[in-house]
Amino acid sequence: MPPTDQVQYDMFIPAHEQAFNAWKDTPGGGMVLRACYRKAARYARRYKKYGKRVSIRLIWELVRDHLDQVKAEAKAAGRPLKKTNGYAMNDHFHAYARRHIEERRPDWKGMFTEKRSVGKKRGGKRVIIIEDKKAS
């Protein structure tokens, strides 16, 4: 990959993945992920029985809807949920949460509907790098 493409990649794609990995490793982020697993488990039983799939986005929003409860559980466990970039649950994280779940629960593979692509160069966006010749 040419250096310019690598810079573009580094600026846009991994930022969300890196932020997710940092967030999930926090005590509060781990509590939110566990809440996602609990919600997903209900749908996994339905999937196994009827073959009805579910969206990770729905699970993410259901957890967000009960975020006060998750925060209370996290606080009681001594793992407060802190905001990352102003959000307790970043909307960009649900695609990574899905991959996290599928990696750890292969028996749930196929349960989720559409899988958003991550790690691919986004179309329509460009970064122009301007070199400062005075700095040389």
C-alpha positions in Angstrom: 0.0 0.0 0.0 1.6 3.4 -1.0 2.3 5.7 2.0 -0.5 8.1 1.1 -3.1 5.3 1.0 -1.7 4.1 4.4 -2.2 7.5 5.9 -5.7 7.7 4.6 -6.4 4.2 6.0 -4.9 5.1 9.4 -6.9 8.3 9.5 -10.3 6.8 8.8 -10.7 3.1 9.2 -8.8 1.8 12.3 -9.8 4.8 14.4 -13.2 3.2 15.2 -11.7 -0.3 15.7 -9.0 1.1 18.0 -11.5 3.1 19.9 -13.7 0.0 20.3 -10.9 -2.1 21.5 -9.8 0.5 24.0 -13.5 1.0 25.2 -14.2 -2.7 25.5 -11.2 -3.1 27.7 -12.4 -0.6 30.2 -14.5 -2.0 33.1 -17.6 -0.1 32.0 -17.2 -1.0 28.4 -16.9 -4.6 29.4 -20.2 -4.4 31.3 -22.0 -3.0 28.3 -20.6 -5.8 26.1 -21.8 -8.4 28.7 -25.3 -6.7 28.5 -25.2 -7.2 24.7 -24.3 -10.8 25.2 -27.3 -11.3 27.6 -29.7 -9.6 25.1 -28.2 -11.6 22.2 -28.7 -14.9 24.1 -32.5 -14.4 24.1 -32.4 -14.0 20.3 -30.0 -16.9 19.9 -32.6 -19.3 21.4 -35.2 -17.9 19.0 -32.7 -18.3 16.1 -31.9 -21.9 16.9 -35.6 -22.8 17.3 -37.2 -20.8 14.4 -34.2 -19.6 12.3 -35.4 -16.0 12.8 -32.4 -13.6 12.6 -31.8 -10.4 14.5 -30.0 -7.1 13.9 -27.0 -6.3 16.1 -28.3 -2.7 15.9 -31.5 -3.8 17.6 -29.5 -5.4 20.4 -27.3 -2.3 20.7 -30.3 -0.1 21.0 -32.1 -2.4 23.5 -29.0 -2.2 25.7 -28.9 1.6 25.2 -32.5 1.8 26.2 -31.6 0.0 29.5 -28.3 1.9 29.9 -29.3 3.3 33.3 -29.7 -0.3 34.6 -26.3 -1.2 33.0 -24.7 1.8 34.6 -26.1 1.0 38.0 -24.8 -2.6 37.7 -21.4 -1.3 36.6 -21.3 1.2 39.5 -22.3 -1.5 42.0 -19.6 -3.8 40.7 -17.0 -0.9 41.1 -16.7 -0.6 37.3 -18.2 2.8 36.4 -19.1 3.3 32.8 -17.2 6.3 31.5 -18.0 8.2 28.3 -15.6 7.9 25.4 -15.6 10.9 23.1 -18.8 12.0 24.8 -20.6 8.7 24.4 -21.2 5.8 26.7 -22.2 3.6 23.7 -20.7 4.9 20.4 -22.9 4.2 17.4 -19.8 3.1 15.4 -19.1 0.2 17.9 -22.1 -2.0 17.1 -20.4 -3.5 14.0 -17.4 -4.4 16.2 -19.5 -5.7 19.0 -21.1 -8.1 16.5 -17.7 -9.4 15.4 -16.7 -9.7 19.1 -19.8 -11.8 19.8 -19.4 -14.0 16.7 -15.7 -14.7 17.5 -16.6 -15.9 21.0 -19.9 -17.5 20.2 -19.5 -19.4 16.9 -22.7 -21.3 17.7 -24.5 -17.9 17.1 -22.9 -17.4 13.7 -25.6 -16.6 11.1 -28.0 -15.2 13.8 -27.3 -11.6 12.9 -28.7 -9.9 9.8 -26.6 -7.6 7.6 -23.0 -7.4 8.4 -21.4 -3.9 8.0 -18.0 -3.9 6.4 -15.2 -2.6 8.4 -11.5 -2.1 7.5 -12.2 -1.3 3.9 -11.3 1.9 2.2 -14.3 4.1 2.1 -15.4 5.5 -1.3 -15.9 9.1 -2.0 -13.5 10.4 0.7 -10.1 11.7 0.1 -7.4 13.1 2.2 -5.0 15.6 0.7 -1.7 15.7 2.5 0.0 19.1 2.3 3.7 19.1 3.1 5.2 22.1 4.8 8.4 22.8 3.0 9.4 25.5 5.5 9.7 22.8 8.2 12.6 21.1 6.3 
